């Protein structure tokens, strides 16, 4: 077992941490796209929600890292240009404010990023897009938790922390359980679209509660930064608001608009048709 872990650590080290995050973002985007079938919209229309949410998430994850590690940025001078030129070479993004933007150094807080992803995704989809939360709660939560779980596993492997690896593995395990239940629901209500959608919405909510409860309990009991802890507190508040919104949305009735196409009466066969001249 230790040989397998050592092989994975060497592979990740050679591949690089930032490329791994790019892969996780692509996986999250695919899950976001594939799960959006429950929205009953063109699935391509949800990509702008994902990219906007991901952009804010990256910014917040970096900002949280800066707040948690002020020593990495204290004492640095400010420069107009993003480079320093010396006799031994040119150095980039070492001075302020450019070092704040050096995101490829791996300076992110992934717990804070997950909290931002779910909260911003809720705001964008519910209040900007005006989409129903029961349709998006699973799309946003599932893609966010999978990216978080994969990030925790990689972070734990590179940092040689079994606890973090297990936390990420459990998050991924909850997602695998969801896939099994989703397939069973699809088979059970095959041919009954209304019951299938209602069951999927309930399954989404169950995944939302189970995954976030585990994330909160396991991480709050771990040694995390104070900024991450504050973000998890905000996630608790978000869960309460999200639960209330979901329940209220489930009680709303679907509005069906019936349209009647009216065609002009055609003259009878053999009748005289009068044409008025203008």
Buried (B, 14 or more C-beta within 10 A) or exposed (E): EEEEBEEBBEEBEEEEBEEBBEEBBEBBBEBBBEBBEBBEEEBEEBEEBBEBBBEBBBEBBBBBBBBBBEEEEEEBEEBEEBEEEEEEEEEEBBBBEBBBEBBEEBBBBBBBBBBBBBBBBBBBBBEEBEBBBBBBBBBBBBBBBBBBBBBBBBBBBBEEBEEBBBBBBBBBEBBEEBEEBBEEBEEEBEEEEEEBBBBBBBBBBEBBBBBBEBBBEBBBEBEBBEBBBBBBEBBEEBBEEBBEBBEEBBEEEEEEEEEEEEEEEEEEEEEEEEEEEE
